[in-house]
Amino acid sequence: MPDDTVTIPLAELPVGTMSARTLANREIVVCRTKDGIFALDNICSHAYARLNEGRLRGTRLICPLHGAAFDVRDGRALGAPASRPLATYQVRLVDVVVEIEITTQRTTASEQAADE
């Protein structure tokens, strides 16, 4: 497995939970919701706080520091005080293992809007 890939057994990530990982010197949070499995930057874009210490409510990831909210599906900021989205990463499910590769960073919601 390359240094820029992390795996998590699916059984270790029940629906409604999240798990923090360090990958290629980046902190990421992997969230499993009823909508799927998503990987995002683990540091709040508003203030330095680890999002895995916050709450996951459906597809909303809530920062423990000031309550900023993000959509885990695309990283967009949903509520103040955050206004910048989080970077998201492609997730693959291979058999019963979740794979996240840091080199497959997806475009954030704001970058998509800027391109339109």
C-alpha positions in Angstrom: 0.0 0.0 0.0 1.5 3.4 -1.0 2.2 6.0 1.7 -0.5 8.2 0.2 -3.3 5.6 0.8 -5.0 4.6 4.1 -7.3 1.7 4.7 -10.0 1.2 7.3 -11.9 -2.1 7.8 -15.5 -1.3 7.1 -16.5 -3.0 10.4 -14.5 -0.3 12.3 -16.6 2.5 10.8 -20.3 2.0 11.7 -22.9 4.2 10.2 -23.0 7.5 12.1 -19.4 7.5 13.1 -16.1 9.1 12.0 -12.5 8.3 12.3 -9.4 10.5 12.1 -6.3 9.4 10.1 -3.0 11.0 9.1 -2.2 10.6 5.5 0.7 12.1 3.6 1.2 14.6 6.5 -2.5 15.7 6.2 -5.1 15.1 8.9 -8.3 13.7 7.4 -11.6 12.6 8.9 -13.5 9.7 7.4 -17.3 9.8 8.0 -19.8 7.1 7.4 -23.4 8.2 7.0 -26.5 6.4 5.7 -25.6 8.3 2.4 -22.2 6.7 2.1 -18.5 7.1 3.2 -16.8 10.4 2.8 -13.3 11.8 3.5 -12.5 15.4 4.2 -9.8 17.6 5.8 -10.0 17.1 9.5 -9.1 20.7 10.4 -11.9 23.3 10.4 -11.4 26.0 7.8 -12.5 28.7 10.3 -10.2 28.0 13.2 -7.8 25.3 14.0 -9.9 22.6 15.5 -10.0 18.8 14.8 -13.4 18.1 13.3 -13.4 14.4 14.5 -13.7 15.8 18.0 -17.0 17.4 17.0 -20.3 15.8 16.0 -21.7 14.0 13.0 -25.4 14.6 12.5 -26.6 13.0 9.3 -24.4 14.5 6.6 -23.5 17.6 8.8 -20.1 17.6 10.4 -20.1 20.1 13.3 -16.9 21.7 14.6 -16.3 21.4 18.4 -14.8 24.9 18.7 -17.4 27.4 17.4 -20.1 25.1 15.9 -19.3 25.7 12.2 -21.0 23.0 10.1 -19.9 21.3 6.9 -21.6 18.9 4.4 -19.5 15.7 4.4 -20.7 14.9 0.9 -18.9 17.9 -0.8 -17.1 19.8 2.0 -19.1 23.0 1.7 -19.6 25.2 4.7 -23.2 25.1 5.9 -23.1 27.5 8.8 -21.2 30.4 10.4 -18.6 31.1 11.4 -17.0 29.0 8.6 -17.3 30.3 5.0 -14.6 28.3 3.3 -15.2 24.6 2.3 -13.1 21.6 3.3 -11.1 19.7 0.8 -12.7 16.2 0.1 -11.0 13.0 -1.0 -12.1 10.1 -3.2 -13.2 7.0 -1.2 -13.3 3.5 -2.6 -14.9 0.4 -1.0 -12.9 -2.7 -1.9 -14.6 -5.8 -0.5 -15.0 -4.8 3.2 -12.2 -2.3 3.3 -12.4 1.5 2.9 -9.6 3.0 0.9 -8.7 6.7 0.8 -6.0 8.1 -1.4 -4.7 11.6 -0.8 -3.6 12.2 -4.4 -7.2 11.9 -5.5 -8.3 15.2 -3.9 -11.6 16.1 -5.2 -12.6 19.7 -6.2 -14.3 21.6 -3.5 -17.8 23.1 -3.9 -16.4 26.6 -4.1 -13.9 25.6 -6.8 -16.7 24.0 -8.8 -18.8 27.2 -8.6 -15.8 29.3 -9.7 -15.4 27.2 -12.8 -19.0 27.6 -13.9 
